[in-house]
Amino acid sequence: MCVAVPAKVIEVMEGEATVDFGGIKKRVNTMMVPQLTEGEYVLLHAGCAMQKIDEEEAKKTLEIFRALVEMEES
């Protein structure tokens, strides 16, 4: 099973972008999503942006991940 993580696009360069997911900033490959702009959200897997998603869906997914982490810690 593969898990893709929502990430917010912070900066766009040719073929790459800097994204933020959970406070972690990382440079990722954007060859599969060539028309990105700053502020958009993408699904990130294995260092590659796989597809764009809307902000609401990204925030819902991130909240589910946070809840799972909290359940594990308690």
CNS distance restraints for C-alpha pairs under 8 A (distance, minus, plus):
assign (resid   2 and name CA) (resid  45 and name CA) 7.93 0.50 0.50
assign (resid   3 and name CA) (resid  45 and name CA) 6.83 0.50 0.50
assign (resid   4 and name CA) (resid  43 and name CA) 5.54 0.50 0.50
assign (resid   4 and name CA) (resid  44 and name CA) 5.16 0.50 0.50
assign (resid   4 and name CA) (resid  45 and name CA) 4.77 0.50 0.50
assign (resid   5 and name CA) (resid  21 and name CA) 7.56 0.50 0.50
assign (resid   5 and name CA) (resid  43 and name CA) 5.35 0.50 0.50
assign (resid   5 and name CA) (resid  44 and name CA) 5.04 0.50 0.50
assign (resid   5 and name CA) (resid  45 and name CA) 6.57 0.50 0.50
assign (resid   5 and name CA) (resid  62 and name CA) 7.80 0.50 0.50
assign (resid   6 and name CA) (resid  21 and name CA) 6.68 0.50 0.50
assign (resid   6 and name CA) (resid  41 and name CA) 6.52 0.50 0.50
assign (resid   6 and name CA) (resid  42 and name CA) 5.60 0.50 0.50
assign (resid   6 and name CA) (resid  43 and name CA) 4.53 0.50 0.50
assign (resid   6 and name CA) (resid  44 and name CA) 6.01 0.50 0.50
assign (resid   6 and name CA) (resid  53 and name CA) 7.91 0.50 0.50
assign (resid   6 and name CA) (resid  58 and name CA) 5.33 0.50 0.50
assign (resid   6 and name CA) (resid  59 and name CA) 7.97 0.50 0.50
assign (resid   6 and name CA) (resid  61 and name CA) 7.19 0.50 0.50
assign (resid   6 and name CA) (resid  62 and name CA) 6.89 0.50 0.50
assign (resid   7 and name CA) (resid  19 and name CA) 5.80 0.50 0.50
assign (resid   7 and name CA) (resid  20 and name CA) 5.39 0.50 0.50
assign (resid   7 and name CA) (resid  21 and name CA) 4.59 0.50 0.50
assign (resid   7 and name CA) (resid  22 and name CA) 7.93 0.50 0.50
assign (resid   7 and name CA) (resid  41 and name CA) 5.48 0.50 0.50
assign (resid   7 and name CA) (resid  42 and name CA) 5.45 0.50 0.50
assign (resid   7 and name CA) (resid  43 and name CA) 6.28 0.50 0.50
assign (resid   7 and name CA) (resid  44 and name CA) 6.50 0.50 0.50
assign (resid   7 and name CA) (resid  58 and name CA) 7.45 0.50 0.50
assign (resid   8 and name CA) (resid  19 and name CA) 5.30 0.50 0.50
assign (resid   8 and name CA) (resid  20 and name CA) 5.19 0.50 0.50
assign (resid   8 and name CA) (resid  21 and name CA) 6.50 0.50 0.50
assign (resid   8 and name CA) (resid  38 and name CA) 7.99 0.50 0.50
assign (resid   8 and name CA) (resid  39 and name CA) 6.11 0.50 0.50
assign (resid   8 and name CA) (resid  40 and name CA) 5.87 0.50 0.50
assign (resid   8 and name CA) (resid  41 and name CA) 4.45 0.50 0.50
assign (resid   8 and name CA) (resid  42 and name CA) 6.53 0.50 0.50
assign (resid   9 and name CA) (resid  17 and name CA) 6.68 0.50 0.50
assign (resid   9 and name CA) (resid  18 and name CA) 6.11 0.50 0.50
assign (resid   9 and name CA) (resid  19 and name CA) 4.43 0.50 0.50
assign (resid   9 and name CA) (resid  20 and name CA) 6.57 0.50 0.50
assign (resid   9 and name CA) (resid  36 and name CA) 7.92 0.50 0.50
assign (resid   9 and name CA) (resid  37 and name CA) 7.14 0.50 0.50
assign (resid   9 and name CA) (resid  38 and name CA) 5.15 0.50 0.50
assign (resid   9 and name CA) (resid  39 and name CA) 5.28 0.50 0.50
assign (resid   9 and name CA) (resid  40 and name CA) 5.47 0.50 0.50
assign (resid   9 and name CA) (resid  41 and name CA) 5.88 0.50 0.50
assign (resid   9 and name CA) (resid  42 and name CA) 7.26 0.50 0.50
assign (resid  10 and name CA) (resid  17 and name CA) 7.24 0.50 0.50
assign (resid  10 and name CA) (resid  18 and name CA) 5.43 0.50 0.50
assign (resid  10 and name CA) (resid  19 and name CA) 5.20 0.50 0.50
assign (resid  10 and name CA) (resid  20 and name CA) 6.71 0.50 0.50
assign (resid  10 and name CA) (resid  38 and name CA) 5.30 0.50 0.50
assign (resid  10 and name CA) (resid  39 and name CA) 6.19 0.50 0.50
assign (resid  11 and name CA) (resid  17 and name CA) 5.46 0.50 0.50
assign (resid  11 and name CA) (resid  18 and name CA) 5.04 0.50 0.50
assign (resid  11 and name CA) (resid  19 and name CA) 7.07 0.50 0.50
assign (resid  11 and name CA) (resid  37 and name CA) 7.77 0.50 0.50
assign (resid  11 and name CA) (resid  38 and name CA) 5.62 0.50 0.50
assign (resid  12 and name CA) (resid  16 and name CA) 6.30 0.50 0.50
assign (resid  12 and name CA) (resid  17 and name CA) 4.35 0.50 0.50
assign (resid  12 and name CA) (resid  18 and name CA) 6.52 0.50 0.50
assign (resid  12 and name CA) (resid  36 and name CA) 7.04 0.50 0.50
assign (resid  12 and name CA) (resid  37 and name CA) 6.49 0.50 0.50
assign (resid  12 and name CA) (resid  38 and name CA) 6.43 0.50 0.50
assign (resid  13 and name CA) (resid  17 and name CA) 5.53 0.50 0.50
assign (resid  15 and name CA) (resid  29 and name CA) 6.02 0.50 0.50
assign (resid  15 and name CA) (resid  30 and name CA) 5.17 0.50 0.50
assign (resid  15 and name CA) (resid  31 and name CA) 5.45 0.50 0.50
assign (resid  15 and name CA) (resid  34 and name CA) 7.14 0.50 0.50
assign (resid  16 and name CA) (resid  27 and name CA) 6.64 0.50 0.50
assign (resid  16 and name CA) (resid  28 and name CA) 5.48 0.50 0.50
assign (resid  16 and name CA) (resid  29 and name CA) 4.57 0.50 0.50
assign (resid  16 and name CA) (resid  30 and name CA) 4.97 0.50 0.50
assign (resid  16 and name CA) (resid  31 and name CA) 7.41 0.50 0.50
assign (resid  17 and name CA) (resid  27 and name CA) 5.53 0.50 0.50
assign (resid  17 and name CA) (resid  28 and name CA) 5.49 0.50 0.50
assign (resid  17 and name CA) (resid  29 and name CA) 6.64 0.50 0.50
assign (resid  17 and name CA) (resid  30 and name CA) 6.53 0.50 0.50
assign (resid  18 and name CA) (resid  25 and name CA) 6.57 0.50 0.50
assign (resid  18 and name CA) (resid  26 and name CA) 5.45 0.50 0.50
assign (resid  18 and name CA) (resid  27 and name CA) 4.28 0.50 0.50
assign (resid  18 and name CA) (resid  28 and name CA) 6.25 0.50 0.50
assign (resid  19 and name CA) (resid  25 and name CA) 5.49 0.50 0.50
assign (resid  19 and name CA) (resid  26 and name CA) 5.50 0.50 0.50
assign (resid  19 and name CA) (resid  27 and name CA) 6.32 0.50 0.50
assign (resid  19 and name CA) (resid  28 and name CA) 7.16 0.50 0.50
assign (resid  20 and name CA) (resid  24 and name CA) 5.38 0.50 0.50
assign (resid  20 and name CA) (resid  25 and name CA) 4.42 0.50 0.50
assign (resid  20 and name CA) (resid  26 and name CA) 6.58 0.50 0.50
assign (resid  21 and name CA) (resid  25 and name CA) 6.59 0.50 0.50
assign (resid  22 and name CA) (resid  62 and name CA) 7.94 0.50 0.50
assign (resid  27 and name CA) (resid  47 and name CA) 7.77 0.50 0.50
assign (resid  28 and name CA) (resid  47 and name CA) 5.07 0.50 0.50
assign (resid  28 and name CA) (resid  48 and name CA) 5.40 0.50 0.50
assign (resid  28 and name CA) (resid  49 and name CA) 6.67 0.50 0.50
assign (resid  29 and name CA) (resid  47 and name CA) 6.29 0.50 0.50
assign (resid  29 and name CA) (resid  48 and name CA) 4.66 0.50 0.50
assign (resid  29 and name CA) (resid  49 and name CA) 6.14 0.50 0.50
assign (resid  30 and name CA) (resid  34 and name CA) 5.98 0.50 0.50
assign (resid  30 and name CA) (resid  48 and name CA) 6.14 0.50 0.50
assign (resid  30 and name CA) (resid  49 and name CA) 5.26 0.50 0.50
assign (resid  30 and name CA) (resid  50 and name CA) 7.67 0.50 0.50
assign (resid  31 and name CA) (resid  48 and name CA) 7.95 0.50 0.50
assign (resid  31 and name CA) (resid  49 and name CA) 7.77 0.50 0.50
assign (resid  32 and name CA) (resid  48 and name CA) 7.84 0.50 0.50
assign (resid  32 and name CA) (resid  49 and name CA) 6.71 0.50 0.50
assign (resid  32 and name CA) (resid  50 and name CA) 5.97 0.50 0.50
assign (resid  32 and name CA) (resid  51 and name CA) 7.17 0.50 0.50
assign (resid  33 and name CA) (resid  49 and name CA) 6.55 0.50 0.50
assign (resid  33 and name CA) (resid  50 and name CA) 6.58 0.50 0.50
assign (resid  33 and name CA) (resid  51 and name CA) 5.92 0.50 0.50
assign (resid  33 and name CA) (resid  52 and name CA) 7.21 0.50 0.50
assign (resid  36 and name CA) (resid  40 and name CA) 7.00 0.50 0.50
assign (resid  40 and name CA) (resid  52 and name CA) 7.31 0.50 0.50
assign (resid  40 and name CA) (resid  53 and name CA) 7.76 0.50 0.50
assign (resid  40 and name CA) (resid  54 and name CA) 7.42 0.50 0.50
assign (resid  40 and name CA) (resid  55 and name CA) 7.22 0.50 0.50
assign (resid  41 and name CA) (resid  52 and name CA) 5.78 0.50 0.50
assign (resid  41 and name CA) (resid  53 and name CA) 5.52 0.50 0.50
assign (resid  41 and name CA) (resid  54 and name CA) 6.27 0.50 0.50
assign (resid  41 and name CA) (resid  55 and name CA) 6.11 0.50 0.50
assign (resid  41 and name CA) (resid  58 and name CA) 6.79 0.50 0.50
assign (resid  42 and name CA) (resid  49 and name CA) 5.93 0.50 0.50
assign (resid  42 and name CA) (resid  50 and name CA) 6.85 0.50 0.50
assign (resid  42 and name CA) (resid  51 and name CA) 5.46 0.50 0.50
assign (resid  42 and name CA) (resid  52 and name CA) 4.25 0.50 0.50
assign (resid  42 and name CA) (resid  53 and name CA) 5.43 0.50 0.50
assign (resid  43 and name CA) (resid  49 and name CA) 5.71 0.50 0.50
assign (resid  43 and name CA) (resid  50 and name CA) 5.50 0.50 0.50
assign (resid  43 and name CA) (resid  51 and name CA) 5.56 0.50 0.50
assign (resid  43 and name CA) (resid  52 and name CA) 6.38 0.50 0.50
assign (resid  43 and name CA) (resid  53 and name CA) 6.83 0.50 0.50
assign (resid  44 and name CA) (resid  48 and name CA) 5.56 0.50 0.50
assign (resid  44 and name CA) (resid  49 and name CA) 4.56 0.50 0.50
assign (resid  44 and name CA) (resid  50 and name CA) 5.88 0.50 0.50
assign (resid  44 and name CA) (resid  51 and name CA) 7.87 0.50 0.50
assign (resid  45 and name CA) (resid  49 and name CA) 6.53 0.50 0.50
assign (resid  45 and name CA) (resid  50 and name CA) 6.80 0.50 0.50
assign (resid  53 and name CA) (resid  57 and name CA) 6.69 0.50 0.50
assign (resid  53 and name CA) (resid  58 and name CA) 6.62 0.50 0.50
assign (resid  54 and name CA) (resid  58 and name CA) 6.32 0.50 0.50
assign (resid  55 and name CA) (resid  59 and name CA) 6.15 0.50 0.50
assign (resid  56 and name CA) (resid  60 and name CA) 6.24 0.50 0.50
assign (resid  57 and name CA) (resid  61 and name CA) 6.19 0.50 0.50
assign (resid  58 and name CA) (resid  62 and name CA) 6.17 0.50 0.50
assign (resid  59 and name CA) (resid  63 and name CA) 6.12 0.50 0.50
assign (resid  60 and name CA) (resid  64 and name CA) 6.38 0.50 0.50
assign (resid  61 and name CA) (resid  65 and name CA) 6.38 0.50 0.50
assign (resid  62 and name CA) (resid  66 and name CA) 6.24 0.50 0.50
assign (resid  63 and name CA) (resid  67 and name CA) 6.20 0.50 0.50
assign (resid  64 and name CA) (resid  68 and name CA) 6.25 0.50 0.50
assign (resid  65 and name CA) (resid  69 and name CA) 6.33 0.50 0.50
assign (resid  66 and name CA) (resid  70 and name CA) 6.26 0.50 0.50
assign (resid  67 and name CA) (resid  71 and name CA) 6.18 0.50 0.50
assign (resid  68 and name CA) (resid  72 and name CA) 6.29 0.50 0.50
assign (resid  69 and name CA) (resid  73 and name CA) 6.27 0.50 0.50
assign (resid  70 and name CA) (resid  74 and name CA) 6.35 0.50 0.50
